[in-house]
Amino acid sequence: MTDLLAEGIELFNSGHYWDAHEVWERDWTPDRKGPDSGFYKGLIQIAAGCLHYTRHNRRGAINKWRSGADYLRPYLPTHRGVQLAALVRSAEGYLVAISGPEWPDLEMPRIAQE
């Protein structure tokens, strides 16, 4: 696990979704076409979904959680020391919860490391 990946996880787990996204972008940028491309895209999209949720942007949260989970599925259950299965399950559950007429009161996920 890189220092930037770990820093992004710490920021994400503290609710600083935009900052986590920015740190992960820095880690991913040198090798955007490499084998970890979908992994970073997935983390970034999940973080963006959480940010949209906190701003009560239903459409943004749905779109980002869906795409983030899709990007992460090929890397399940863990990748680069990051436990992804629970994160993807959370995103899938949020998609169900947010599809109803009321705004759901969701507890945002935390990313676990090995």
NUKETI-574193 format. One record per residue (C-alpha): residue in one letter; residue number from 1; x, y negated, z negated. Coordinates in nm, 3 decimals, padded with zeros to 5 digits, m for minus. Example, Ala and Ser with C-alpha at 12.3 -4.5 7.8 and 13.67 -1.06 7.14 Angstrom:
2
<marvo><residu>a</residu><num>1</num><u>01.230</u><v>00.450</v><w>m00.780</w></marvo>
<marvo><residu>s</residu><num>2</num><u>01.367</u><v>00.106</v><w>m00.714</w></marvo>
***
This chain:
114
<marvo><residu>m</residu><num>1</num><u>00.000</u><v>00.000</v><w>00.000</w></marvo>
<marvo><residu>t</residu><num>2</num><u>00.136</u><v>m00.340</v><w>00.093</w></marvo>
<marvo><residu>d</residu><num>3</num><u>00.150</u><v>m00.628</v><w>m00.151</w></marvo>
<marvo><residu>l</residu><num>4</num><u>m00.098</u><v>m00.824</v><w>00.064</w></marvo>
<marvo><residu>l</residu><num>5</num><u>m00.344</u><v>m00.534</v><w>00.076</w></marvo>
<marvo><residu>a</residu><num>6</num><u>m00.330</u><v>m00.509</v><w>m00.304</w></marvo>
<marvo><residu>e</residu><num>7</num><u>m00.364</u><v>m00.888</v><w>m00.342</w></marvo>
<marvo><residu>g</residu><num>8</num><u>m00.671</u><v>m00.885</v><w>m00.116</w></marvo>
<marvo><residu>i</residu><num>9</num><u>m00.828</u><v>m00.608</v><w>m00.323</w></marvo>
<marvo><residu>e</residu><num>10</num><u>m00.767</u><v>m00.804</v><w>m00.642</w></marvo>
<marvo><residu>l</residu><num>11</num><u>m00.927</u><v>m01.113</v><w>m00.488</w></marvo>
<marvo><residu>f</residu><num>12</num><u>m01.222</u><v>m00.911</v><w>m00.354</w></marvo>
<marvo><residu>n</residu><num>13</num><u>m01.281</u><v>m00.747</v><w>m00.693</w></marvo>
<marvo><residu>s</residu><num>14</num><u>m01.280</u><v>m01.093</v><w>m00.852</w></marvo>
<marvo><residu>g</residu><num>15</num><u>m01.554</u><v>m01.211</v><w>m00.613</w></marvo>
<marvo><residu>h</residu><num>16</num><u>m01.321</u><v>m01.424</v><w>m00.401</w></marvo>
<marvo><residu>y</residu><num>17</num><u>m01.438</u><v>m01.274</v><w>m00.072</w></marvo>
<marvo><residu>w</residu><num>18</num><u>m01.315</u><v>m01.548</v><w>00.160</w></marvo>
<marvo><residu>d</residu><num>19</num><u>m00.970</u><v>m01.547</v><w>00.001</w></marvo>
<marvo><residu>a</residu><num>20</num><u>m00.952</u><v>m01.167</v><w>00.027</w></marvo>
<marvo><residu>h</residu><num>21</num><u>m01.042</u><v>m01.193</v><w>00.394</w></marvo>
<marvo><residu>e</residu><num>22</num><u>m00.763</u><v>m01.446</v><w>00.450</w></marvo>
<marvo><residu>v</residu><num>23</num><u>m00.501</u><v>m01.231</v><w>00.276</w></marvo>
<marvo><residu>w</residu><num>24</num><u>m00.604</u><v>m00.920</v><w>00.470</w></marvo>
<marvo><residu>e</residu><num>25</num><u>m00.583</u><v>m01.118</v><w>00.795</w></marvo>
<marvo><residu>r</residu><num>26</num><u>m00.221</u><v>m01.204</v><w>00.712</w></marvo>
<marvo><residu>d</residu><num>27</num><u>m00.141</u><v>m00.838</v><w>00.645</w></marvo>
<marvo><residu>w</residu><num>28</num><u>m00.313</u><v>m00.719</v><w>00.962</w></marvo>
<marvo><residu>t</residu><num>29</num><u>m00.196</u><v>m00.989</v><w>01.207</w></marvo>
<marvo><residu>p</residu><num>30</num><u>00.151</u><v>m00.847</v><w>01.283</w></marvo>
<marvo><residu>d</residu><num>31</num><u>m00.004</u><v>m00.523</v><w>01.414</w></marvo>
<marvo><residu>r</residu><num>32</num><u>m00.356</u><v>m00.611</v><w>01.533</w></marvo>
<marvo><residu>k</residu><num>33</num><u>m00.366</u><v>m00.325</v><w>01.786</w></marvo>
<marvo><residu>g</residu><num>34</num><u>m00.210</u><v>m00.066</v><w>01.554</w></marvo>
<marvo><residu>p</residu><num>35</num><u>m00.368</u><v>00.239</v><w>01.391</w></marvo>
<marvo><residu>d</residu><num>36</num><u>m00.489</u><v>00.037</v><w>01.091</w></marvo>
<marvo><residu>s</residu><num>37</num><u>m00.682</u><v>m00.213</v><w>01.301</w></marvo>
<marvo><residu>g</residu><num>38</num><u>m01.026</u><v>m00.070</v><w>01.218</w></marvo>
<marvo><residu>f</residu><num>39</num><u>m00.931</u><v>m00.033</v><w>00.852</w></marvo>
<marvo><residu>y</residu><num>40</num><u>m00.855</u><v>m00.403</v><w>00.818</w></marvo>
<marvo><residu>k</residu><num>41</num><u>m01.153</u><v>m00.504</v><w>01.031</w></marvo>
<marvo><residu>g</residu><num>42</num><u>m01.374</u><v>m00.297</v><w>00.804</w></marvo>
<marvo><residu>l</residu><num>43</num><u>m01.243</u><v>m00.450</v><w>00.482</w></marvo>
<marvo><residu>i</residu><num>44</num><u>m01.272</u><v>m00.799</v><w>00.628</w></marvo>
<marvo><residu>q</residu><num>45</num><u>m01.628</u><v>m00.737</v><w>00.749</w></marvo>
<marvo><residu>i</residu><num>46</num><u>m01.739</u><v>m00.596</v><w>00.412</w></marvo>
<marvo><residu>a</residu><num>47</num><u>m01.590</u><v>m00.901</v><w>00.239</w></marvo>
<marvo><residu>a</residu><num>48</num><u>m01.772</u><v>m01.129</v><w>00.485</w></marvo>
<marvo><residu>g</residu><num>49</num><u>m02.097</u><v>m00.943</v><w>00.414</w></marvo>
<marvo><residu>c</residu><num>50</num><u>m02.052</u><v>m00.999</v><w>00.042</w></marvo>
<marvo><residu>l</residu><num>51</num><u>m01.984</u><v>m01.369</v><w>00.102</w></marvo>
<marvo><residu>h</residu><num>52</num><u>m02.298</u><v>m01.399</v><w>00.316</w></marvo>
<marvo><residu>y</residu><num>53</num><u>m02.499</u><v>m01.222</v><w>00.045</w></marvo>
<marvo><residu>t</residu><num>54</num><u>m02.381</u><v>m01.470</v><w>m00.220</w></marvo>
<marvo><residu>r</residu><num>55</num><u>m02.497</u><v>m01.750</v><w>00.013</w></marvo>
<marvo><residu>h</residu><num>56</num><u>m02.838</u><v>m01.585</v><w>00.065</w></marvo>
<marvo><residu>n</residu><num>57</num><u>m02.768</u><v>m01.533</v><w>00.434</w></marvo>
<marvo><residu>r</residu><num>58</num><u>m02.959</u><v>m01.211</v><w>00.498</w></marvo>
<marvo><residu>r</residu><num>59</num><u>m02.874</u><v>m01.179</v><w>00.867</w></marvo>
<marvo><residu>g</residu><num>60</num><u>m02.503</u><v>m01.241</v><w>00.811</w></marvo>
<marvo><residu>a</residu><num>61</num><u>m02.486</u><v>m00.992</v><w>00.523</w></marvo>
<marvo><residu>i</residu><num>62</num><u>m02.665</u><v>m00.723</v><w>00.724</w></marvo>
<marvo><residu>n</residu><num>63</num><u>m02.449</u><v>m00.770</v><w>01.031</w></marvo>
<marvo><residu>k</residu><num>64</num><u>m02.119</u><v>m00.771</v><w>00.842</w></marvo>
<marvo><residu>w</residu><num>65</num><u>m02.199</u><v>m00.484</v><w>00.606</w></marvo>
<marvo><residu>r</residu><num>66</num><u>m02.314</u><v>m00.271</v><w>00.899</w></marvo>
<marvo><residu>s</residu><num>67</num><u>m02.007</u><v>m00.341</v><w>01.113</w></marvo>
<marvo><residu>g</residu><num>68</num><u>m01.771</u><v>m00.310</v><w>00.816</w></marvo>
<marvo><residu>a</residu><num>69</num><u>m01.906</u><v>00.033</v><w>00.723</w></marvo>
<marvo><residu>d</residu><num>70</num><u>m01.880</u><v>00.141</v><w>01.087</w></marvo>
<marvo><residu>y</residu><num>71</num><u>m01.515</u><v>00.034</v><w>01.107</w></marvo>
<marvo><residu>l</residu><num>72</num><u>m01.426</u><v>00.210</v><w>00.781</w></marvo>
<marvo><residu>r</residu><num>73</num><u>m01.594</u><v>00.547</v><w>00.845</w></marvo>
<marvo><residu>p</residu><num>74</num><u>m01.302</u><v>00.692</v><w>01.049</w></marvo>
<marvo><residu>y</residu><num>75</num><u>m01.071</u><v>00.624</v><w>00.752</w></marvo>
<marvo><residu>l</residu><num>76</num><u>m01.282</u><v>00.800</v><w>00.486</w></marvo>
<marvo><residu>p</residu><num>77</num><u>m01.246</u><v>00.903</v><w>00.215</w></marvo>
<marvo><residu>t</residu><num>78</num><u>m00.922</u><v>00.716</v><w>00.139</w></marvo>
<marvo><residu>h</residu><num>79</num><u>m00.668</u><v>00.527</v><w>00.345</w></marvo>
<marvo><residu>r</residu><num>80</num><u>m00.345</u><v>00.354</v><w>00.241</w></marvo>
<marvo><residu>g</residu><num>81</num><u>m00.430</u><v>00.415</v><w>m00.124</w></marvo>
<marvo><residu>v</residu><num>82</num><u>m00.775</u><v>00.255</v><w>m00.097</w></marvo>
<marvo><residu>q</residu><num>83</num><u>m01.081</u><v>00.457</v><w>m00.193</w></marvo>
<marvo><residu>l</residu><num>84</num><u>m01.323</u><v>00.378</v><w>00.087</w></marvo>
<marvo><residu>a</residu><num>85</num><u>m01.606</u><v>00.630</v><w>00.044</w></marvo>
<marvo><residu>a</residu><num>86</num><u>m01.772</u><v>00.443</v><w>m00.244</w></marvo>
<marvo><residu>l</residu><num>87</num><u>m01.734</u><v>00.111</v><w>m00.063</w></marvo>
<marvo><residu>v</residu><num>88</num><u>m01.906</u><v>00.246</v><w>00.248</w></marvo>
<marvo><residu>r</residu><num>89</num><u>m02.184</u><v>00.403</v><w>00.036</w></marvo>
<marvo><residu>s</residu><num>90</num><u>m02.237</u><v>00.066</v><w>m00.134</w></marvo>
<marvo><residu>a</residu><num>91</num><u>m02.265</u><v>m00.114</v><w>00.200</w></marvo>
<marvo><residu>e</residu><num>92</num><u>m02.514</u><v>00.145</v><w>00.324</w></marvo>
<marvo><residu>g</residu><num>93</num><u>m02.721</u><v>00.103</v><w>00.007</w></marvo>
<marvo><residu>y</residu><num>94</num><u>m02.714</u><v>m00.275</v><w>00.040</w></marvo>
<marvo><residu>l</residu><num>95</num><u>m02.844</u><v>m00.247</v><w>00.396</w></marvo>
<marvo><residu>v</residu><num>96</num><u>m03.146</u><v>m00.055</v><w>00.269</w></marvo>
<marvo><residu>a</residu><num>97</num><u>m03.202</u><v>m00.291</v><w>m00.026</w></marvo>
<marvo><residu>i</residu><num>98</num><u>m03.176</u><v>m00.611</v><w>00.179</w></marvo>
<marvo><residu>s</residu><num>99</num><u>m03.413</u><v>m00.491</v><w>00.451</w></marvo>
<marvo><residu>g</residu><num>100</num><u>m03.716</u><v>m00.546</v><w>00.228</w></marvo>
<marvo><residu>p</residu><num>101</num><u>m03.917</u><v>m00.868</v><w>00.208</w></marvo>
<marvo><residu>e</residu><num>102</num><u>m03.772</u><v>m00.980</v><w>m00.127</w></marvo>
<marvo><residu>w</residu><num>103</num><u>m03.417</u><v>m01.094</v><w>m00.191</w></marvo>
<marvo><residu>p</residu><num>104</num><u>m03.254</u><v>m00.806</v><w>m00.384</w></marvo>
<marvo><residu>d</residu><num>105</num><u>m03.044</u><v>m00.860</v><w>m00.694</w></marvo>
<marvo><residu>l</residu><num>106</num><u>m02.734</u><v>m00.662</v><w>m00.600</w></marvo>
<marvo><residu>e</residu><num>107</num><u>m02.411</u><v>m00.611</v><w>m00.787</w></marvo>
<marvo><residu>m</residu><num>108</num><u>m02.130</u><v>m00.652</v><w>m00.538</w></marvo>
<marvo><residu>p</residu><num>109</num><u>m01.890</u><v>m00.361</v><w>m00.500</w></marvo>
<marvo><residu>r</residu><num>110</num><u>m01.542</u><v>m00.324</v><w>m00.634</w></marvo>
<marvo><residu>i</residu><num>111</num><u>m01.266</u><v>m00.158</v><w>m00.437</w></marvo>
<marvo><residu>a</residu><num>112</num><u>m01.085</u><v>00.122</v><w>m00.616</w></marvo>
<marvo><residu>q</residu><num>113</num><u>m00.725</u><v>00.216</v><w>m00.551</w></marvo>
<marvo><residu>e</residu><num>114</num><u>m00.555</u><v>00.550</v><w>m00.592</w></marvo>
***
